[in-house]
């Protein structure tokens, strides 16, 4: 199948060809026709499956037709609102709208609304009139509170990475936004997973969505060579340097437990002569944009990041993803390793194990039905201890006060 199947305009087709969109992905094949026929959608697909283009393409086609039919108005009114969990994903989605509408005879105005950048600049762009707003919810609510944005003309409401937004305490912010936007609109929800919490949040947005499931995120491991290596905590940096040189990895994304650890190890690698940098939420937006662009453009070989980079970011040709520290959530394991082996390419994912985190790694394996060989590398001695949890002795009745007894003592019963 080609994109010709969707009967797209010549301008949009030209942009797709120019940007190497040759064959629609599974999610695009299913979602694009549904969006074009004004259906509400709840789509589940693995990270890197082409979700963004699946809603950008049909929305752009509809906006282009509307622009052609209507007479020029004094200023554009917002027709599309997209909410995303991170600043980087927000900018990326806005860029996709911009890139694929490049050849439109009547250009669309696309505004990114994110924290970390001057709110005055964003307000000015909105007040001049725009067609599409792509936003993080916190900054959008800041602008709403200033009564500087009119969302009464919204026709498309898109929620991207819905499961991640729940983790970020999004529910109350969503309630505020839903009070403002029109009841009559097309709702498009995208997520890598659909937990009961996500389904609950979706029910607030739409009750008539067509469910589209392409592939469970947990099965996206075929193109990735997964390795698990035992190493002492104090030897991880040296092992990482050894693996990079041994396998000649050119682009490496390393996930760290926290911001401080990311900064510290990046500085150590820079001193060792590597082109390395850290990436986390304490950087200014300008620093975050610059760092990501340098990594995408191969000016940085190794990026040490918190989980801020685990979702949604499209960075081509990452050779290797390293779990220097394992993710706290088993679900985030798949999102992390999904940064490599994108667009049909292969890649490697390496997790560093020790006696403390081995049981947690076994939980990850159990959840995703994995059985990864546990390795040891010559020169990096490691002793594997028996980490099986021992059952404690059965409680002896009467030795410990019951909750009722404690309450009685406190005069509460």
C-alpha positions in Angstrom: 0.0 0.0 0.0 1.1 3.6 -0.7 -0.1 6.9 0.6 -1.9 7.3 -2.8 -4.6 5.1 -1.3 -5.8 7.9 0.9 -6.5 10.3 -2.0 -4.4 13.1 -0.5 -3.8 16.5 -2.1 -0.8 17.0 -4.4 0.8 19.4 -1.9 0.6 16.9 1.0 1.8 14.1 -1.3 4.8 16.1 -2.3 5.7 16.8 1.3 5.4 13.1 2.1 7.7 12.2 -0.8 10.2 14.9 0.1 10.4 13.6 3.7 10.8 9.9 2.7 7.3 8.7 3.7 7.1 5.9 1.3 4.7 3.2 2.7 2.1 3.8 5.5 2.7 2.0 8.7 0.1 -0.3 10.2 -1.3 2.5 12.5 -1.4 5.0 9.7 -3.2 2.5 7.4 -5.9 2.0 10.1 -6.2 5.5 11.6 -6.0 7.9 8.6 -9.3 6.7 6.9 -11.1 6.9 10.3 -9.9 10.5 11.0 -11.0 11.5 7.5 -14.5 10.2 8.2 -14.7 12.2 11.4 -14.6 9.2 13.8 -13.4 9.5 17.4 -10.4 7.2 18.0 -8.6 5.4 20.8 -5.5 4.1 19.2 -2.9 1.8 20.8 0.4 1.2 19.1 4.0 0.7 20.1 6.4 3.6 20.4 8.0 4.4 17.0 5.0 3.1 15.0 4.2 6.3 13.2 1.4 7.5 15.5 2.2 11.2 15.0 1.8 11.1 11.2 -1.4 9.1 11.5 -3.2 12.1 12.9 -1.1 14.9 11.4 -1.7 13.8 7.8 -5.6 13.6 7.8 -5.9 16.8 9.9 -3.7 18.7 7.5 -5.7 17.4 4.6 -8.9 18.6 6.2 -7.5 22.0 7.2 -6.1 22.6 3.7 -9.6 21.9 2.1 -11.2 24.3 4.6 -8.7 27.0 3.9 -9.3 26.7 0.2 -13.1 26.9 0.6 -13.3 29.8 3.0 -12.6 33.4 2.2 -9.6 35.0 3.9 -10.5 36.1 7.5 -8.8 38.8 9.6 -7.0 36.2 11.7 -7.0 32.4 11.9 -8.9 30.7 14.6 -7.6 27.6 16.4 -9.0 24.4 14.9 -6.6 21.9 16.4 -5.4 21.3 19.9 -2.8 18.7 20.6 -1.7 17.9 24.2 1.6 16.0 24.8 3.4 15.1 28.0 6.8 16.6 27.4 8.2 19.8 25.8 10.4 17.8 23.4 7.5 15.7 22.1 5.4 18.9 21.8 8.0 20.6 19.6 8.4 17.4 17.6 4.7 17.2 16.8 4.6 20.9 15.9 7.5 20.3 13.6 5.7 17.4 11.9 2.7 19.6 11.2 5.0 22.3 9.8 7.1 19.9 7.7 4.1 18.2 6.0 2.3 21.4 5.3 5.3 23.1 3.7 3.9 23.2 0.2 0.4 24.5 1.0 -0.4 27.6 -1.0 -2.1 29.1 2.1 0.3 28.4 4.9 -1.0 27.2 8.3 0.0 28.9 11.5 1.3 26.3 14.1 2.2 27.4 17.6 4.0 25.4 20.3 3.0 26.2 23.8 5.5 24.9 26.4 7.2 25.9 29.6 10.8 26.9 29.6 10.3 29.5 26.9 9.0 33.1 27.1 5.3 33.1 27.5 5.1 36.5 25.9 6.4 35.2 22.6 3.8 32.4 22.6 1.0 34.8 23.5 1.9 37.1 20.7 1.8 34.2 18.1 -1.6 33.1 19.4 -3.0 36.6 19.3 -1.9 37.0 15.7 -4.1 34.0 14.9 -3.2 30.4 14.5 -4.7 27.2 13.2 -2.9 24.6 15.3 -1.8 24.7 19.0 0.5 21.9 20.3 0.9 22.2 24.0 1.9 20.8 27.3 -1.0 21.1 29.7 0.7 23.2 32.4 1.7 26.1 30.1 -1.6 25.9 28.2 -3.5 26.5 31.5 -1.2 29.4 32.3 -2.3 31.1 29.1 -5.9 30.2 29.6 -5.8 31.8 33.1 -4.6 35.0 31.4 -7.7 34.9 29.1 -5.4 35.3 26.1 -6.5 32.3 24.1 -9.9 31.3 22.5 -10.4 27.6 22.3 -14.0 27.9 21.4 -13.4 27.0 17.7 -11.6 23.7 18.3 -12.6 20.9 15.9 -9.9 18.4 16.6 -8.7 17.4 20.1 -5.6 15.1 20.2 -4.2 13.5 23.3 -0.8 11.9 22.6 1.0 9.5 25.0 -2.0 9.4 27.2 -0.5 6.9 29.6 2.6 9.0 30.2 0.4 12.1 30.9 -1.4 10.2 33.7 2.0 9.6 35.4 2.6 13.3 35.3 -0.5 14.1 37.3 -2.5 15.3 34.3 -6.0 14.4 35.3 -6.9 17.7 37.0 -5.4 19.8 34.3 -7.4 17.8 31.7 -10.6 18.4 33.6 -9.9 22.2 33.4 -9.2 22.1 29.6 -12.3 19.9 28.9 -14.5 22.6 30.5 -13.3 25.2 27.9 -13.2 23.4 24.6 -16.3 22.7 22.5 -18.4 19.6 23.3 -18.8 19.0 19.5 -15.3 18.0 18.3 -13.3 15.1 17.0 -11.3 13.3 19.7 -8.1 11.4 18.9 -6.4 9.5 21.7 -3.0 7.8 21.3 -1.2 5.6 23.8 1.4 2.8 23.9 -0.7 1.1 26.6 -4.3 1.2 27.8 -4.4 0.6 31.5 -7.7 0.9 33.4 -6.6 4.4 34.4 -6.1 5.4 30.8 -9.5 4.0 29.8 -11.1 6.0 32.7 -9.5 9.2 31.5 -10.6 8.4 27.9 -14.2 8.1 29.1 -14.1 11.7 30.2 -13.2 12.8 26.6 -15.3 10.5 24.4 -17.7 7.6 24.8 -18.0 6.8 21.1 -14.4 6.2 20.1 -13.4 3.4 17.8 -10.6 1.3 19.3 -7.6 0.7 17.1 -5.0 -1.7 18.3 -2.0 -2.4 16.1 0.5 -4.1 18.2 1.0 -4.5 22.0 4.0 -2.4 23.0 5.3 -5.4 24.9 6.0 -7.3 21.7 8.3 -4.7 20.2 11.6 -6.6 20.7 12.2 -8.5 17.5 14.6 -6.0 15.9 16.5 -5.3 19.2 19.4 -7.4 20.4 18.8 -7.4 24.2 21.7 -8.1 26.6 22.0 -8.2 30.4 25.5 -7.9 31.9 26.5 -8.4 35.5 28.8 -5.7 36.7 29.7 -4.1 40.1 28.3 -0.6 40.5 31.7 0.9 40.7 32.8 -0.8 37.4 29.8 0.3 35.3 31.5 3.4 33.7 34.6 1.4 32.7 32.4 -1.4 31.3 30.4 1.1 29.3 33.5 2.7 27.8 34.8 -0.8 26.9 31.5 -1.8 25.2 31.4 1.4 23.2 34.9 0.8 21.9 34.6 -2.9 21.5 31.4 -2.7 19.3 32.2 0.7 17.7 28.8 2.2 18.8 28.5 5.6 17.2 25.3 6.8 18.9 24.5 5.7 22.4 21.6 6.7 24.7 22.3 5.9 28.3 19.5 6.0 30.9 20.4 7.2 34.4 18.4 7.1 37.7 18.6 10.9 38.3 19.8 14.2 37.0 22.8 14.4 39.2 24.1 11.0 38.1 23.6 12.0 34.5 25.6 15.2 34.9 28.4 13.5 36.8 29.0 10.6 34.4 28.7 12.9 31.4 31.5 15.1 32.8 33.7 11.9 33.4 33.2 10.7 29.8 34.0 14.2 28.4 37.3 14.1 30.4 38.0 10.7 28.9 37.7 12.2 25.4 34.2 11.2 24.5 31.7 13.6 22.8 29.1 13.2 25.6 26.4 15.3 27.2 23.7 15.0 29.9 19.9 15.6 29.3 17.3 16.1 32.0 14.6 18.4 33.3 16.8 20.9 35.1 18.3 22.2 31.8 16.7 25.3 30.3 14.5 24.7 27.2 17.2 26.3 25.1 19.8 23.8 26.5 17.5 20.9 26.0 16.8 21.8 22.3 20.5 22.4 21.6 21.5 19.1 23.3 18.9 17.0 21.4 19.7 18.6 18.1 23.4 17.9 18.6 22.6 14.3 19.4 20.4 14.0 16.4 23.1 15.6 14.2 25.8 13.2 15.6 27.8 16.1 17.2 27.3 14.1 20.5 28.0 10.4 20.5 26.7 9.6 24.0 23.7 11.1 25.7 23.2 10.4 29.4 19.5 11.0 30.2 16.8 10.6 32.7 13.5 9.1 31.6 12.6 12.4 30.0 14.0 10.8 26.7 12.2 7.5 27.0 9.0 8.5 25.3 8.1 9.7 21.9 11.4 11.2 20.8 12.3 10.3 17.2 16.1 10.1 17.0 17.4 8.2 14.0 20.2 5.6 14.1 20.7 5.1 17.8 23.0 2.1 17.8 22.6 1.2 21.4 20.5 2.0 24.5 22.0 1.3 27.9 20.1 0.9 31.1 22.9 2.1 33.4 20.2 2.1 36.0 17.1 0.0 35.5 13.8 1.8 35.2 11.6 1.8 38.2 8.6 0.9 36.2 8.7 -2.4 34.3 6.7 -0.7 31.5 9.4 1.9 31.0 11.8 -0.8 30.0 10.1 -1.2 26.6 9.8 2.5 26.1 13.5 3.0 26.8 14.8 0.2 24.5 12.3 1.4 21.8 14.6 4.4 21.2 16.8 2.0 19.1 15.8 -0.2 16.2 13.4 2.3 14.8 12.0 2.4 11.3 12.8 -1.2 10.6 16.4 -1.0 11.6 18.2 -3.1 14.2 19.8 -2.0 17.4 21.2 -3.2 20.8 19.8 -2.7 24.3 22.1 -3.4 27.3 21.1 -3.6 30.9 23.6 -3.5 33.7 22.7 -6.0 36.5 23.9 -6.6 40.0 22.7 -8.5 43.0 20.4 -5.7 44.2 18.5 -5.2 40.9 18.4 -8.8 39.6 15.0 -9.5 41.0 13.6 -6.4 39.5 15.0 -7.3 36.1 13.4 -10.8 36.5 10.0 -9.0 36.9 10.7 -7.1 33.6 11.4 -10.4 31.9 8.3 -12.0 33.3 6.0 -9.2 32.2 7.3 -9.2 28.7 7.9 -12.9 28.4 11.7 -12.4 27.9 14.5 -14.8 28.8 17.7 -12.8 28.3 21.0 -14.5 28.8 22.9 -13.1 31.8 26.5 -12.3 30.8 29.8 -11.6 32.5 32.6 -9.8 30.6 36.2 -10.9 31.0 38.1 -8.5 33.1 35.0 -7.4 35.0 34.8 -9.9 37.9 31.4 -10.3 39.5 30.0 -12.8 42.0 26.3 -13.6 41.6 24.7 -14.2 45.0 21.5 -16.1 45.7 18.9 -13.3 45.5 15.8 -15.5 46.1 13.8 -13.9 48.9 13.6 -16.1 52.0 10.2 -16.5 53.6 10.1 -15.2 57.1 8.9 -17.2 60.1 5.2 -17.5 60.6 3.9 -14.8 63.0 3.4 -15.9 66.6 -0.1 -15.0 67.8 -0.3 -12.7 70.7 3.3 -11.3 70.4 2.3 -8.1 68.6 -0.5 -5.8 69.5 -3.5 -5.8 67.2 -4.7 -2.6 65.5 -7.8 -2.6 67.8 -5.5 -2.8 70.9 -3.4 0.2 69.7 -6.6 2.2 69.1 -7.9 1.4 72.5 -4.7 2.5 74.1 -5.0 5.9 72.2 -8.6 6.2 73.5 -9.9 6.1 69.9 -12.2 3.1 70.4 
